[in-house]
Amino acid sequence: MPKEKLPGISYGIVLLAMLGGGVLGFLLCRDGMQRNLLGHEQKRITSPRGDVLERKMNTALKLIREEYVEEIDEDSVAEGMLNAMLLTLDPHSRYVGAENFEKEMELLAGGFEGVGMTLRRQKDTTCVSSVFPGGPAAKAGLLPGDRIVRVDTMEVCGPGVRAEEVVNRIRGKRGSEVSLWVVRRNVEGRRCYRMRRAKVEQPSMNYSCMLGKGVGYVKLSSFTETTYTDFHKALAELKGAGMKHLVLDLRGNGGGLLEAAVKVCGELLEKGLVIVETKGAHSRPQTVRSPGGGIYTEGALTVMIDEYSASASEIVSGAVQDNDRGRIVGRRSFGKGLVQRQFPLDDGSAIMLTIAKYYTPSGRCIQRPYSEGAEAYYLSNMNQMVKDYLSDSIAPALTDTVPYRTRNGRIVYGGGGIVPDRIIPMRQKPYSEYFNSLVRKEVLVDYAGEQVALHVGELLKRYPTETAFDGGFQVGSPMVEELVRWGEKAGVKCDRKGLEADRKEIVTLVKGYMAESLYGQKGFYKEYIHIDYELNTLLEELGN
């Protein structure tokens, strides 16, 4: 998730963040016109052509300006018309305002300009959730649990302050200064921390570790400019630790830079193997091949995907599957195979226009059908999730029975998205209503944040690393009972049966959220893998 943006519940499934489409599957272009990996140029549009469509749009704008019943904001009207027009083409072509375009480019670059921390809103106060090691906030001395009450000259606690205002005031251009007044538990009064904003890296690799004898694990949340470096380093460390089988987790990965996906494939595929092809009515066909030189081109490989894996994730999994490099497990991916090309406008905004479609090496089009409109397009994904939940068969995932053949002659199917070689259905045992209420009311994350705020110094001294915390800290019965009381104050009535049914999940999530605050995402995932149903199902199969 973007840092210094207030999350709701960490690690929940956020469909809209993935399905925006504009940041999925195009290359970051900087410094004017630049060719991307597929030979497409970034173009700047300065003057329109005088065709029928544009004459009609200009006439409509003129009528609105001169005849509409109320005064209008012409910029808002123009942007609305642009988005409405682009939406008639496909679900992912869109107009992006200047401010949002800049933020999207930051995310693709693998970082942002700010002070280096994640925030959460607790009641009417903004709290520090975690602090990036080495960032301005960490150097200034801010700690998880600190409550921010003032940013420069603005008081930012109270019911009248919007969360976005706090975030926007803290973020800013690198080199500029910002002063934060905070209140810390067990410390009297306010303290002022003055810091200079900087470029803060946001890793796209959430976690890597050895899961057992010979099994290495890497989870990627997106594909950015920093992905390849982090991935290469993780592979080298895991190989050094004796990895013989790599599990690459792309679940929930909505995509990002094509260049990053190609480099990741280069670590896994032999030189010259096809990774992806593109075809479009106004662009010549392009074929991207593995650059070679990878450090893990022979060991066993399993790639995990689900219905939230899209774009660059589907390029990687499709290349692995069609080249018979490894096995794909999980559930059918989303099916976002449209190539967006950036067309920056003079005011800093941009049009993301689809110019081609992605095809896997066997010739399958990654893109799901969208001819019935955007609403039906997204609804079909939700319907597919329901079908996959009700069955562990490959049949529900197939919407097209046309066979395609992999490099070794295996039959695979198209119809949009990547159909796994092994379906792992969603967790069939439903969570209790008590557990769902604790999550929905944010009781678990709030309670974890409060524990960190109260004991952050002691915790970091006793457990200096996430490994030490994982092995030493326990969420015992006294904490569970205190959590129950927190839930009751939040309106969640205690249900002892539900508590015992999901006790492992509740305890693990509390510990995971505490670890996230103290050590970042790697702390959370070190705990979460213990209750990750799909991952543990896979590991059980590998063990057998």
C-alpha positions as CSV (number, residue, x, y, z in Angstrom):
1,M,0.0,0.0,0.0
2,P,1.2,3.5,-0.6
3,K,3.2,4.7,2.4
4,E,2.1,7.8,4.4
5,K,-1.4,6.9,3.3
6,L,-3.9,5.9,6.0
7,P,-4.8,2.3,5.6
8,G,-8.0,0.7,6.9
9,I,-7.2,-2.8,7.8
10,S,-3.7,-3.8,6.8
11,Y,-3.4,-6.7,4.3
12,G,-7.2,-6.8,3.6
13,I,-8.2,-7.5,0.0
14,V,-8.5,-4.1,-1.8
15,L,-10.0,-4.8,-5.2
16,L,-10.2,-1.3,-6.5
17,A,-6.5,-0.6,-5.8
18,M,-5.6,-3.4,-8.3
19,L,-8.3,-2.7,-10.9
20,G,-7.6,0.9,-11.6
21,G,-5.8,-0.3,-14.6
22,G,-3.7,2.8,-15.3
23,V,-0.6,1.7,-13.4
24,L,-0.8,-1.9,-14.6
25,G,1.3,-3.0,-17.5
26,F,3.1,0.0,-18.7
27,L,6.7,1.3,-18.4
28,L,7.7,4.3,-16.5
29,C,8.9,7.0,-18.8
30,R,10.9,10.0,-17.6
31,D,12.7,13.0,-19.1
32,G,10.6,13.7,-22.1
33,M,10.3,11.1,-24.9
34,Q,11.7,7.7,-24.3
35,R,11.3,4.3,-25.9
36,N,10.1,1.6,-23.7
37,L,10.9,-2.1,-23.8
38,L,8.5,-2.8,-26.6
39,G,9.6,0.1,-28.7
40,H,6.7,2.4,-27.9
41,E,7.3,6.1,-27.5
42,Q,5.9,8.4,-24.9
43,K,4.1,11.1,-26.9
44,R,3.0,14.6,-25.8
45,I,-0.3,15.8,-27.2
46,T,-0.4,19.5,-28.0
47,S,-3.0,20.1,-30.6
48,P,-6.2,18.1,-31.6
49,R,-7.2,16.9,-35.0
50,G,-10.3,18.5,-36.4
51,D,-12.3,15.3,-37.0
52,V,-16.0,14.7,-36.4
53,L,-15.6,13.4,-32.8
54,E,-13.6,16.5,-31.7
55,R,-16.1,18.9,-33.3
56,K,-18.9,17.3,-31.4
57,M,-17.1,17.5,-28.1
58,N,-16.1,21.1,-28.7
59,T,-19.8,21.9,-29.6
60,A,-21.0,20.1,-26.4
61,L,-18.5,22.1,-24.3
62,K,-19.6,25.3,-25.9
63,L,-23.2,24.6,-25.2
64,I,-22.5,23.7,-21.6
65,R,-20.5,26.8,-21.1
66,E,-23.0,29.2,-22.7
67,E,-26.4,27.6,-22.0
68,Y,-26.2,25.4,-18.9
69,V,-28.5,26.4,-15.9
70,E,-25.6,27.0,-13.5
71,E,-22.0,28.1,-13.6
72,I,-19.6,25.2,-14.2
73,D,-16.1,24.2,-13.4
74,E,-14.8,23.7,-16.9
75,D,-11.9,21.6,-15.8
76,S,-14.1,19.1,-14.0
77,V,-16.5,18.9,-16.9
78,A,-13.7,18.3,-19.4
79,E,-12.1,15.6,-17.2
80,G,-15.5,13.9,-16.8
81,M,-16.0,13.9,-20.5
82,L,-12.6,12.5,-21.1
83,N,-13.1,9.6,-18.6
84,A,-16.6,8.8,-19.9
85,M,-15.2,8.7,-23.5
86,L,-12.3,6.5,-22.6
87,L,-14.5,4.1,-20.6
88,T,-16.4,3.3,-23.8
89,L,-13.2,1.8,-25.2
90,D,-12.1,-0.6,-22.5
91,P,-12.1,-0.8,-18.7
92,H,-8.5,0.4,-18.3
93,S,-8.0,3.4,-20.7
94,R,-8.5,6.5,-18.5
95,Y,-7.6,10.1,-17.8
96,V,-5.3,10.8,-14.8
97,G,-5.1,14.3,-13.2
98,A,-1.7,15.9,-12.7
99,E,-1.5,15.2,-9.0
100,N,-2.6,11.6,-9.2
101,F,-0.3,11.0,-12.2
102,E,2.7,12.1,-10.2
103,K,1.7,9.8,-7.3
104,E,1.3,6.8,-9.7
105,M,4.8,7.5,-11.1
106,E,6.2,7.6,-7.6
107,L,4.7,4.2,-6.8
108,L,6.1,2.7,-10.0
109,A,9.5,4.1,-9.2
110,G,9.4,2.1,-6.0
111,G,9.4,5.0,-3.6
112,F,7.9,8.4,-2.6
113,E,9.0,11.7,-1.3
114,G,8.2,12.2,2.4
115,V,9.5,11.3,5.8
116,G,9.2,7.5,5.7
117,M,6.4,6.1,7.8
118,T,3.0,4.5,7.6
119,L,0.1,6.1,9.4
120,R,-3.3,4.9,10.7
121,R,-6.3,6.8,12.0
122,Q,-7.4,5.8,15.5
123,K,-10.7,7.6,16.4
124,D,-9.8,11.3,15.9
125,T,-6.0,11.0,16.0
126,T,-3.4,10.1,13.4
127,C,-0.9,7.6,14.8
128,V,2.4,6.3,13.5
129,S,1.9,2.7,12.5
130,S,5.5,1.9,11.5
131,V,8.7,3.8,10.7
132,F,11.0,3.0,7.8
133,P,14.6,2.2,8.9
134,G,17.0,4.9,7.8
135,G,14.3,7.3,6.7
136,P,13.9,10.9,8.0
137,A,11.3,10.0,10.6
138,A,13.5,7.2,12.0
139,K,16.5,9.5,12.1
140,A,14.5,12.1,13.9
141,G,13.5,9.6,16.6
142,L,9.8,9.0,15.8
143,L,8.5,5.6,17.1
144,P,5.5,3.4,16.3
145,G,2.6,4.4,18.4
146,D,3.4,8.1,18.4
147,R,0.3,10.3,18.0
148,I,0.7,13.2,15.7
149,V,-1.2,16.3,17.0
150,R,0.3,19.1,14.9
151,V,2.0,19.4,11.5
152,D,3.9,22.7,11.2
153,T,1.3,25.3,12.2
154,M,-1.8,23.1,11.8
155,E,-3.4,21.2,14.7
156,V,-4.3,17.8,13.2
157,C,-6.2,15.9,16.0
158,G,-9.9,16.1,16.5
159,P,-13.1,15.1,14.6
160,G,-13.0,17.9,12.1
161,V,-9.7,16.9,10.6
162,R,-9.7,14.7,7.5
163,A,-7.1,12.0,7.2
164,E,-6.1,13.1,3.8
165,E,-5.2,16.6,5.1
166,V,-2.7,15.1,7.6
167,V,-1.1,12.9,4.9
168,N,-0.8,15.8,2.4
169,R,0.8,18.1,4.9
170,I,3.4,15.5,6.0
171,R,4.3,14.5,2.4
172,G,6.2,17.0,0.3
173,K,9.2,17.6,-2.0
174,R,12.5,16.1,-1.0
175,G,14.7,18.7,0.7
176,S,11.9,20.6,2.2
177,E,11.4,20.6,6.0
178,V,8.4,19.6,8.2
179,S,7.9,19.8,11.9
180,L,5.7,17.2,13.7
181,W,4.4,17.6,17.2
182,V,3.7,14.2,18.8
183,V,2.4,12.8,22.0
184,R,4.0,9.6,23.2
185,R,2.6,7.2,25.8
186,N,4.2,7.4,29.2
187,V,5.9,10.7,28.3
188,E,4.4,14.0,29.4
189,G,3.6,16.8,27.0
190,R,4.2,17.3,23.3
191,R,7.6,16.8,21.6
192,C,8.5,18.5,18.3
193,Y,10.5,16.6,15.7
194,R,11.9,18.5,12.8
195,M,13.0,16.6,9.7
196,R,13.9,17.1,6.1
197,R,11.9,15.2,3.6
198,A,13.7,12.8,1.3
199,K,13.2,10.1,-1.3
200,V,12.0,7.0,0.6
201,E,12.2,3.6,-1.0
202,Q,9.1,1.4,-0.8
203,P,10.1,-2.2,-1.3
204,S,7.9,-4.3,-3.6
205,M,9.2,-7.5,-2.1
206,N,7.2,-8.0,1.1
207,Y,9.1,-11.0,2.4
208,S,11.6,-13.8,1.7
209,C,12.7,-16.7,3.8
210,M,13.3,-20.5,3.9
211,L,10.1,-22.3,4.7
212,G,11.6,-25.7,5.3
213,K,14.3,-27.9,4.1
214,G,15.2,-26.8,0.6
215,V,12.1,-24.6,0.1
216,G,12.6,-20.9,-0.4
217,Y,9.8,-18.3,-0.5
218,V,9.6,-14.9,-2.0
219,K,6.5,-12.7,-2.0
220,L,6.2,-9.8,-4.4
221,S,3.4,-7.2,-4.0
222,S,4.1,-5.3,-7.2
223,F,6.6,-4.7,-10.0
224,T,8.5,-1.5,-9.6
225,E,12.0,-0.1,-10.5
226,T,13.4,-1.7,-7.3
227,T,11.8,-5.2,-7.7
228,Y,14.6,-6.8,-9.7
229,T,17.4,-5.7,-7.3
230,D,15.5,-7.0,-4.3
231,F,14.5,-10.2,-6.1
232,H,18.0,-11.0,-7.3
233,K,19.4,-10.4,-3.8
234,A,16.7,-12.7,-2.2
235,L,17.4,-15.5,-4.7
236,A,21.2,-15.3,-4.0
237,E,20.6,-15.5,-0.2
238,L,18.1,-18.3,-0.5
239,K,20.4,-20.3,-2.8
240,G,23.1,-19.8,-0.3
241,A,20.8,-21.2,2.4
242,G,20.3,-24.4,0.4
243,M,17.2,-23.6,-1.7
244,K,16.2,-26.4,-4.1
245,H,12.6,-25.3,-4.7
246,L,11.4,-21.7,-5.1
247,V,7.9,-20.6,-4.2
248,L,7.2,-17.3,-5.9
249,D,4.1,-15.7,-4.4
250,L,2.3,-13.3,-6.7
251,R,-1.1,-13.5,-5.0
252,G,-2.7,-10.0,-4.8
253,N,0.0,-8.6,-7.0
254,G,-1.7,-6.2,-9.4
255,G,1.2,-5.6,-11.7
256,G,3.4,-2.6,-12.5
257,L,6.4,-2.2,-14.8
258,L,6.8,-4.6,-17.7
259,E,10.6,-4.1,-17.5
260,A,10.6,-5.3,-13.9
261,A,8.5,-8.4,-14.9
262,V,10.9,-9.2,-17.7
263,K,14.0,-8.9,-15.4
264,V,12.3,-11.2,-12.9
265,C,11.7,-13.7,-15.7
266,G,15.3,-13.4,-16.7
267,E,16.3,-14.8,-13.3
268,L,14.1,-17.9,-14.0
269,L,14.2,-18.6,-17.7
270,E,17.0,-19.5,-20.1
271,K,18.2,-16.9,-22.5
272,G,16.1,-16.4,-25.6
273,L,12.8,-18.0,-24.4
274,V,9.7,-15.9,-25.2
275,I,8.3,-14.1,-22.2
276,V,5.4,-12.1,-23.8
277,E,4.1,-10.8,-27.1
278,T,2.0,-7.7,-27.8
279,K,-0.4,-7.0,-30.7
280,G,-2.4,-3.9,-31.5
281,A,-4.2,-2.4,-34.5
282,H,-1.9,0.6,-34.7
283,S,1.3,-0.9,-33.3
284,R,3.5,-3.5,-34.8
285,P,3.7,-6.9,-33.1
286,Q,6.5,-7.2,-30.5
287,T,8.1,-10.2,-28.9
288,V,10.0,-9.9,-25.6
289,R,12.5,-12.7,-24.8
290,S,14.4,-13.6,-21.7
291,P,17.7,-11.7,-21.4
292,G,19.3,-14.7,-19.7
293,G,22.1,-14.7,-17.1
294,G,19.7,-15.6,-14.3
295,I,20.9,-17.3,-11.2
296,Y,17.9,-19.7,-10.8
297,T,17.1,-21.1,-14.2
298,E,17.2,-24.8,-13.2
299,G,15.8,-25.4,-9.7
300,A,12.2,-26.4,-9.0
301,L,9.7,-23.6,-9.2
302,T,6.2,-23.0,-8.1
303,V,4.3,-19.7,-8.7
304,M,1.3,-18.8,-6.6
305,I,-1.5,-16.7,-8.1
306,D,-5.1,-15.7,-7.4
307,E,-8.0,-13.6,-8.7
308,Y,-6.1,-10.4,-7.7
309,S,-2.9,-11.3,-9.7
310,A,-2.9,-9.1,-12.8
311,S,-0.9,-7.7,-15.6
312,A,2.8,-8.1,-14.9
313,S,2.0,-11.0,-12.6
314,E,0.2,-12.7,-15.4
315,I,3.1,-12.1,-17.7
316,V,5.5,-13.8,-15.3
317,S,3.2,-16.7,-14.5
318,G,2.2,-17.2,-18.2
319,A,5.9,-17.3,-19.2
320,V,6.7,-19.8,-16.5
321,Q,3.8,-22.0,-17.5
322,D,4.1,-21.9,-21.3
323,N,7.8,-22.5,-21.2
324,D,7.3,-25.5,-18.8
325,R,9.6,-23.9,-16.3
326,G,7.5,-24.5,-13.3
327,R,4.1,-25.2,-11.9
328,I,1.3,-22.5,-11.4
329,V,-0.9,-23.1,-8.3
330,G,-3.8,-21.2,-6.8
331,R,-6.8,-19.7,-8.7
332,R,-7.3,-18.2,-12.1
333,S,-5.7,-14.7,-12.3
334,F,-7.7,-11.6,-13.0
335,G,-7.1,-11.3,-16.8
336,K,-5.7,-7.8,-17.3
337,G,-3.7,-8.0,-20.5
338,L,-4.1,-4.5,-22.0
339,V,-1.0,-2.4,-22.6
340,Q,-1.4,1.2,-21.6
341,R,0.7,3.9,-23.1
342,Q,1.2,7.2,-21.4
343,F,0.2,10.4,-23.3
344,P,1.2,13.3,-21.0
345,L,-0.7,16.6,-21.5
346,D,0.6,20.1,-21.1
347,D,-0.8,20.6,-17.5
348,G,0.9,17.5,-16.1
349,S,-2.1,15.2,-16.4
350,A,-2.0,12.3,-18.8
351,I,-4.2,9.9,-20.8
352,M,-3.5,6.2,-20.3
353,L,-4.6,4.7,-23.6
354,T,-4.7,1.0,-24.4
355,I,-2.6,0.4,-27.6
356,A,-2.1,-3.4,-27.5
357,K,-2.8,-6.7,-25.8
358,Y,-0.5,-9.1,-24.0
359,Y,-0.2,-12.7,-25.3
360,T,1.6,-15.5,-23.5
361,P,4.3,-17.5,-25.4
362,S,1.7,-20.2,-26.4
363,G,-0.5,-17.5,-28.0
364,R,-3.1,-17.0,-25.3
365,C,-4.5,-13.5,-24.8
366,I,-4.2,-12.6,-21.2
367,Q,-7.1,-10.1,-21.3
368,R,-10.5,-11.2,-20.3
369,P,-13.4,-10.2,-22.5
370,Y,-14.8,-6.7,-21.9
371,S,-17.3,-6.2,-24.7
372,E,-20.3,-5.9,-22.4
373,G,-19.0,-2.9,-20.5
374,A,-16.9,-2.1,-17.4
375,E,-19.6,-3.1,-14.9
376,A,-20.1,-6.5,-16.4
377,Y,-16.3,-6.8,-16.7
378,Y,-15.7,-6.4,-13.0
379,L,-18.8,-8.4,-12.1
380,S,-17.5,-11.4,-14.0
381,N,-14.4,-11.4,-11.8
382,M,-16.6,-11.5,-8.7
383,N,-18.7,-14.3,-10.2
384,Q,-15.6,-16.3,-11.0
385,M,-14.5,-15.9,-7.3
386,V,-17.8,-17.4,-6.2
387,K,-17.5,-20.3,-8.6
388,D,-13.9,-21.0,-7.5
389,Y,-15.0,-20.9,-3.9
390,L,-17.6,-23.6,-4.5
391,S,-15.4,-26.0,-6.4
392,D,-11.8,-27.3,-6.5
393,S,-12.1,-28.3,-10.1
394,I,-10.4,-26.6,-13.0
395,A,-13.7,-26.5,-14.8
396,P,-15.1,-23.4,-13.3
397,A,-12.0,-21.5,-14.3
398,L,-12.4,-22.3,-18.0
399,T,-14.3,-19.8,-20.1
400,D,-12.7,-20.8,-23.3
401,T,-12.0,-24.4,-24.3
402,V,-9.7,-23.7,-27.2
403,P,-6.5,-25.6,-26.4
404,Y,-3.0,-24.1,-26.6
405,R,0.3,-26.0,-26.2
406,T,3.2,-25.2,-24.1
407,R,6.8,-25.6,-25.1
408,N,6.8,-29.3,-24.2
409,G,3.3,-29.9,-25.7
410,R,1.1,-29.7,-22.6
411,I,-2.4,-28.3,-23.2
412,V,-3.3,-25.1,-21.5
413,Y,-6.4,-22.9,-21.9
414,G,-7.1,-19.3,-22.7
415,G,-10.2,-17.2,-22.2
416,G,-8.4,-14.5,-20.1
417,G,-6.1,-14.8,-17.2
418,I,-3.8,-17.7,-16.3
419,V,-5.5,-20.9,-15.3
420,P,-3.3,-22.7,-12.7
421,D,-2.0,-26.2,-13.2
422,R,-3.2,-27.0,-9.6
423,I,-6.3,-25.3,-8.2
424,I,-6.2,-24.4,-4.5
425,P,-9.7,-23.4,-3.6
426,M,-10.4,-20.7,-1.1
427,R,-10.5,-21.7,2.6
428,Q,-13.8,-23.7,2.8
429,K,-14.2,-23.4,6.6
430,P,-16.0,-20.1,7.3
431,Y,-14.6,-17.7,9.9
432,S,-16.9,-17.1,12.9
433,E,-19.0,-14.0,13.0
434,Y,-17.0,-13.0,16.1
435,F,-13.8,-13.0,14.1
436,N,-15.3,-11.1,11.2
437,S,-16.7,-8.5,13.5
438,L,-13.3,-8.0,15.2
439,V,-11.7,-7.5,11.8
440,R,-14.5,-5.3,10.5
441,K,-14.4,-3.0,13.5
442,E,-10.6,-2.9,13.3
443,V,-10.3,-4.1,16.9
444,L,-7.3,-6.4,16.1
445,V,-5.2,-3.7,14.4
446,D,-6.2,-1.0,17.0
447,Y,-5.4,-3.3,20.0
448,A,-2.0,-4.3,18.4
449,G,-1.2,-0.6,17.8
450,E,-2.1,0.3,21.4
451,Q,0.2,-2.5,22.8
452,V,3.1,-1.2,20.7
453,A,2.4,2.4,21.7
454,L,2.5,1.4,25.4
455,H,5.6,-0.8,25.3
456,V,7.6,0.1,22.1
457,G,10.9,0.9,23.9
458,E,10.8,-2.3,25.9
459,L,9.7,-4.4,22.9
460,L,12.5,-3.2,20.7
461,K,15.1,-3.6,23.4
462,R,14.0,-7.1,24.2
463,Y,13.3,-8.2,20.6
464,P,15.7,-6.2,18.3
465,T,14.6,-8.2,15.1
466,E,11.5,-9.7,13.7
467,T,13.1,-13.2,14.2
468,A,13.6,-12.5,17.9
469,F,10.1,-11.3,18.2
470,D,8.7,-14.3,16.4
471,G,10.5,-16.7,18.6
472,G,10.1,-14.9,21.9
473,F,6.9,-12.9,22.1
474,Q,3.6,-14.6,22.9
475,V,0.1,-13.3,22.8
476,G,-1.0,-15.1,26.0
477,S,-4.4,-15.5,27.7
478,P,-4.2,-12.2,29.6
479,M,-3.8,-10.3,26.3
480,V,-6.6,-12.3,24.7
481,E,-9.0,-11.4,27.5
482,E,-8.0,-7.7,27.3
483,L,-8.6,-7.9,23.5
484,V,-12.1,-9.3,24.3
485,R,-12.8,-6.2,26.4
486,W,-11.5,-4.0,23.7
487,G,-14.0,-5.6,21.3
488,E,-16.9,-5.1,23.7
489,K,-16.0,-1.4,24.0
490,A,-16.1,-1.3,20.1
491,G,-19.5,-2.9,20.0
492,V,-18.4,-6.6,19.4
493,K,-20.1,-8.8,21.9
494,C,-18.0,-11.6,23.3
495,D,-18.6,-15.0,21.7
496,R,-16.6,-17.7,23.5
497,K,-17.4,-20.3,20.9
498,G,-16.3,-18.0,18.1
499,L,-13.2,-17.0,20.0
500,E,-12.0,-20.6,20.5
501,A,-12.9,-21.5,16.9
502,D,-10.6,-18.8,15.5
503,R,-8.2,-18.3,18.4
504,K,-5.2,-19.2,16.3
505,E,-6.1,-16.6,13.6
506,I,-6.9,-13.9,16.2
507,V,-3.7,-14.4,18.2
508,T,-1.5,-14.6,15.0
509,L,-3.0,-11.4,13.5
510,V,-2.5,-9.4,16.7
511,K,1.1,-10.5,16.9
512,G,1.5,-9.9,13.1
513,Y,0.2,-6.3,13.4
514,M,2.5,-5.7,16.3
515,A,5.4,-7.0,14.3
516,E,4.4,-4.9,11.3
517,S,4.6,-1.7,13.5
518,L,7.9,-2.7,15.0
519,Y,9.7,-4.1,11.9
520,G,7.7,-3.4,8.8
521,Q,6.0,-5.7,6.4
522,K,8.6,-8.5,6.8
523,G,7.5,-8.6,10.5
524,F,3.8,-9.1,9.5
525,Y,4.5,-11.8,7.0
526,K,6.8,-13.7,9.3
527,E,3.7,-14.3,11.5
528,Y,1.0,-14.5,8.8
529,I,2.6,-17.4,7.0
530,H,1.6,-19.6,10.0
531,I,-2.1,-19.1,9.1
532,D,-1.9,-18.7,5.4
533,Y,-4.2,-21.5,4.3
534,E,-3.2,-21.6,0.6
535,L,0.6,-21.5,1.3
536,N,0.3,-24.2,4.0
537,T,-1.8,-26.4,1.7
538,L,1.0,-26.1,-0.9
539,L,3.7,-26.8,1.6
540,E,1.9,-29.9,2.8
541,E,1.7,-31.2,-0.8
542,L,5.4,-30.5,-1.3
543,G,6.2,-32.3,1.9
544,N,4.2,-35.3,0.7
